[in-house]
Amino acid sequence: MQDRLSHLLNQKVTDIQKLFGDASYRTYHRIKTESGMMMILMALPEGKMSVSEEITNVKEKPKELPFINVQRYLKSIGLPVPQIKLFSEEDRWLILEDLGDIKFFDVVFNAGKEKILDAYKKAIDLLVLLQNKTSKDMNTRAHQHTSTSCIAFHRSYDATLFNWEFDHFWEYYVETRDHGPWTMDQKLFKEETRKITEELCKLPQGFTHRDYQSRNLMAYKNIFYIIDFQDALLGPKVYDLVCLLRDSYVDVTPYLKTLVDYYCEKSGQDPKKIWRAFDLQTVQRKLKDTGRFVFIDRVKKNPNFLHFIPTSMSYVKQALERLPEYRALHELVNKLDKGEMR
């Protein structure tokens, strides 16, 4: 690896340090050259055009790596993303700008109230900027079919995708952990979640990062940089706000109202409408996350995400408390969380 990197970069690589990755099959290394330059090597899994493992509704097959495509677009509209230094298709390596080791998570974890609110408001400011800048291009780029257009405008959340993610939760959180009988519960679950899907599909749509949370923002030179954006697509505008404020890794429930209201103020949206959309999207996203954490354990043999399940399920129950018309689903979620099946 060291010799190959030295050849690609036209300078000697003197050090390679393996970094802790995420739940994907990607691997990361920090590399140092003889000139003292630091860069990040992202190695992609063999045989996959996309670094995404998420299913999506896409209008056309990607002509290039989604990471490269989305990075170029976000950079072109002035958003803070890491620079791409080099891409070796032969090696399936992306060499990226090194943004250091401080994630948004590190900034807010165990921090005081003032620091937490300040950081989250900055992250919300960045999200609103992202939404405002991308909304200007949504109509024009959505109808472009060239290799230079952003793939995010050619794929979207639809009913099939939302329902697949709901069913993914049931398959892994329920079926792989409890062998039944659960026929009646599953019927109720499908009926209730399909209603939520109908509501989500009617919400205002826009460019959606899909995982805008504490581990996907880097604090570098007093700026928050957006990373892990390769799965971007069109989805409910409230989706990324849910990812940020209902993060499985950081619980900011005590500040939730303050931060949602701040988003409404900065984005100029109706708080009543946003709160309902926020709660509906929370139910969908956090059930999806819960199922995904079990999937990562059972299929990828990585149990490191299982301890985030209680937080995710608590978010679902809190949201359902504010959605009285989904009382039946609320009761079912409580039962599932306690392991009580009929």
Buried (B, 14 or more C-beta within 10 A) or exposed (E): EEEEBBEBBEEBBEEEEEEEBBBBBBEBBBBBBEEEEBBBBBBBEEEEEBBBBBEBBBEEEBEBBBBBBBBBBBBEBEBBBBEBBBBBEEBBBBBBBBBEEEBBBBBBEEBEEEEBBBBBBBBBBBBBBBBBBBBEBBEEBBEEEEEEBBBBBBBBBBEEBBBBBBBBBBBBBBBBEBEEEBEEBBEBBBEBBEBBBEBBBEBEBBBBBBBBBBBBBBBBEEEBBBBBBBBBBBBBBBBBBBBBBBBBBBBBEEBBEEBBEBBBEBBEBEBEEBBBBBBBBBBBBBBBBBBBBBBBBEEBEBEEBEEBBEBBBBBBBBBBEEBEEBEEBBEBBBEBBEEEBE
